[in-house]
Amino acid sequence: MALCLCVSAVLVFAATTNFTEPFPNGPGWTYTQISCAGGATCTSGDAAGDGNPSPSVFAKAVGKNKLMSGYFSKSFTWEQLGVPAGDNVDTVDGTWDDKAIQTAVACTSSATMGMQVFDSSNSAEITSATVEGNLDVSGDTASWTNHNPTGAVAVNAGSKASTTTVTLRFNINPASGNNNSAACELRGDNYKLTIQSTTPSGRNRVVMISRRF
């Protein structure tokens, strides 16, 4: 007499997707201004003459002790970012390049940049933690500087499917110093995401273990 134990397993495959937004002129990202503190002159848009390489995007606050907060954003499905169809997205990591342009006593430590991923309505983050929290970039005045301050963060359940629409945010918050002629302009380029995903193969592997008595 033979005893047969059959075990069925689903093979799982992992993929790494690298997405880069180099911000060519007119890339379709729009700046949402959250605040422009008391009498400041606040502007944003494409920095056609500068980038890593050109062009890039910018936000600028002009005036004494002025703060501008806001973000560039654009919506994509995970598949439009390069994730294979049918995959489930597990984690996301971010990196970006920036440069600070100063006039007089210009960018203070409140001049920050960061990265987030929101849902299709741009109302709630869909990751377990912010992809890249707002970081002081006031010292990045000499040349373009790359930042990747944190590692990968998990994508929340309900937002993992490759067909999910997500909103990418690029936070740019210039802050000027204590001088009547102060101006702080932050420029950003090469918004990059490293996306880890997995997909079931759809094929079952049957393992047979038999013992004859």
C-alpha positions in Angstrom: 0.0 0.0 0.0 1.3 3.4 -0.9 0.5 6.7 0.8 0.7 9.8 -1.3 0.8 13.3 0.1 0.4 16.0 -2.6 1.3 19.6 -1.9 0.3 22.5 -4.3 2.3 25.7 -4.3 2.0 28.9 -6.3 5.3 30.3 -7.7 5.8 34.0 -7.0 8.1 36.2 -9.1 9.6 39.6 -8.0 10.3 42.6 -10.2 12.1 45.9 -9.7 10.9 48.9 -11.7 12.9 52.2 -11.9 10.8 55.2 -12.9 12.4 58.6 -13.6 10.7 61.9 -14.3 13.4 64.2 -15.9 11.0 67.1 -16.1 11.2 68.0 -19.8 9.4 71.3 -20.7 5.7 70.9 -20.2 5.7 67.5 -18.5 2.1 67.9 -17.2 3.0 68.2 -13.6 1.2 71.1 -11.8 2.1 73.0 -8.7 -0.4 73.2 -5.9 0.3 76.2 -3.6 -0.7 75.5 0.0 0.5 78.8 1.4 2.3 82.0 0.5 3.0 83.8 3.8 2.0 87.4 4.3 2.9 89.5 1.4 5.4 87.2 -0.2 5.8 87.0 -4.0 5.4 83.3 -4.8 6.0 81.7 -8.2 6.5 78.2 -9.6 6.9 76.5 -12.9 9.6 75.1 -15.3 13.2 76.2 -14.9 13.9 76.0 -18.6 17.6 77.1 -18.4 18.8 74.9 -15.6 18.6 71.2 -14.6 20.6 68.1 -14.2 20.4 68.3 -17.2 18.0 71.1 -18.2 15.2 71.7 -17.7 13.8 71.3 -14.1 11.0 72.6 -12.0 11.1 75.4 -9.4 9.2 77.2 -6.6 10.3 80.6 -5.4 9.5 82.9 -2.4 10.6 86.6 -2.5 10.5 88.9 0.5 11.8 89.1 4.1 11.1 85.9 6.2 8.7 84.5 3.6 7.6 80.9 3.3 5.9 79.2 0.4 4.6 75.6 0.7 3.2 73.3 -2.0 4.0 70.5 -4.4 4.2 69.5 -8.0 2.0 66.5 -8.8 0.8 64.1 -11.6 -1.3 61.0 -11.6 -0.3 57.6 -13.1 -1.2 54.0 -12.8 1.5 51.7 -11.5 1.6 50.2 -15.0 2.3 53.7 -16.5 5.2 53.9 -14.2 6.5 50.6 -15.6 5.2 48.0 -13.2 4.4 44.7 -15.0 0.7 44.2 -15.6 -0.8 41.9 -13.0 1.8 42.6 -10.4 1.1 43.7 -6.8 3.3 46.6 -5.7 5.1 45.9 -2.4 7.5 48.8 -1.7 8.5 52.2 -3.0 11.8 54.1 -2.5 12.5 57.6 -3.8 15.4 59.9 -4.7 15.6 63.4 -6.3 18.1 66.1 -7.3 17.9 69.7 -6.3 19.6 73.1 -6.1 18.9 76.2 -4.0 19.2 79.7 -5.7 19.7 82.5 -3.1 19.5 86.3 -3.1 20.9 88.1 0.0 20.0 86.2 3.2 17.9 83.7 1.3 17.1 80.1 2.0 16.6 79.1 5.6 16.4 75.7 7.2 12.6 75.8 6.5 13.4 75.5 2.8 12.5 71.8 2.3 11.8 69.2 -0.4 10.4 65.7 -0.3 8.4 63.0 -2.0 5.0 61.4 -1.4 2.6 59.0 -3.1 -1.1 59.7 -2.7 -4.3 58.0 -3.9 -6.1 58.8 -7.2 -8.0 61.7 -5.5 -4.8 63.1 -4.1 -6.3 63.1 -0.6 -4.5 60.3 1.3 -1.1 58.8 1.3 -1.0 55.2 0.2 2.3 54.2 1.8 3.0 53.1 5.4 5.3 56.1 5.8 6.1 59.1 3.7 8.3 58.0 0.7 10.9 60.8 1.4 10.1 63.2 4.2 10.6 66.9 3.8 14.4 67.6 4.1 16.3 70.9 4.6 17.9 71.7 1.3 19.0 75.2 2.0 22.7 74.3 1.8 22.5 72.8 -1.7 23.7 76.1 -3.3 26.9 75.0 -5.0 25.6 72.4 -7.4 22.9 69.9 -8.0 22.6 67.5 -5.1 21.1 64.1 -4.9 19.0 63.0 -1.9 17.7 59.6 -0.8 17.4 60.1 3.0 15.3 57.0 3.8 14.8 53.4 2.5 11.9 51.7 0.9 8.4 52.0 2.4 5.5 49.5 2.1 2.5 50.2 -0.1 -0.8 49.9 1.8 -3.3 47.2 1.0 -5.9 48.3 -1.5 -3.3 50.2 -3.5 -1.1 47.4 -4.6 -2.7 46.3 -7.9 -0.8 47.3 -11.0 -3.9 49.0 -12.3 -4.2 51.3 -9.3 -4.0 55.1 -10.1 -1.7 57.0 -7.8 -0.7 60.6 -7.5 3.0 61.4 -7.2 3.9 64.5 -5.2 7.2 66.4 -5.3 7.2 68.8 -2.3 9.0 72.1 -2.9 8.8 74.6 0.0 11.1 77.7 -0.4 11.7 79.8 2.7 13.6 83.2 2.6 15.7 84.8 5.3 15.7 88.0 7.4 16.6 90.5 4.7 14.4 93.0 2.8 16.0 91.7 -0.5 15.8 88.0 0.4 14.7 85.5 -2.2 14.8 81.7 -2.1 14.3 79.5 -5.1 14.4 75.8 -5.0 14.8 73.8 -8.2 14.1 70.1 -8.5 14.9 67.4 -11.1 15.1 63.7 -11.7 12.2 62.5 -9.5 12.9 58.8 -9.2 11.1 55.8 -7.8 12.4 52.3 -7.3 9.3 50.1 -7.1 9.3 46.5 -5.9 6.5 44.3 -7.0 5.5 40.6 -7.2 3.2 38.5 -9.3 1.8 35.0 -8.9 2.8 32.9 -11.9 -0.6 31.4 -12.2 1.0 28.0 -12.4 0.7 25.4 -9.6 3.6 23.1 -8.7 2.5 19.8 -7.3 5.0 18.0 -5.0 4.3 14.3 -4.5 5.6 12.4 -1.4 4.9 8.7 -1.4 5.7 6.0 1.1 5.1 2.3 0.4 4.1 -0.1 3.1 
